[in-house]
């Protein structure tokens, strides 16, 4: 029996020390940083805008909202809030955001939406206008679908 104790006690001590090290002493591994910094909110209703030269574009738009912007979560949590019109989501200032997107895109050339550099320029203008005219904290604008005709 003593010979078994001589083996069991060191094994138990090693396991206990390993557990203490793993859960108390050891530093946690690096936390993987999120690739998208914020909450993605896709505006539920597509945009249909007139472009220059009699052309038009149909596109979906999403916003990457700052983590500090709790307006959507607050709107969803407030069950007494007025339900938005059909095709609109819970973003409190969504109508203003939609107006900004429409104004920014209307009468642009088709090349502005087809060309990557042109799209990035339009996104920057939309971000600047949303920041200036609303309380929505937007980090990025996403064109989820784009069709130009």
Buried (B, 14 or more C-beta within 10 A) or exposed (E): EEEEEEEEEEEEEEEEEEEEEEEEEEEEEEEEEEEEEBBEBEBBBEBEBEBEEEBEBEBBBBBBBBEEBEBBEEBEEEEEEEEBEEEBBBBBBBEBBBBBBBEBBBEBBBEBBEEEEBBEEBBEBBBEBBEEEBEBBBBBBBBEEBEBE
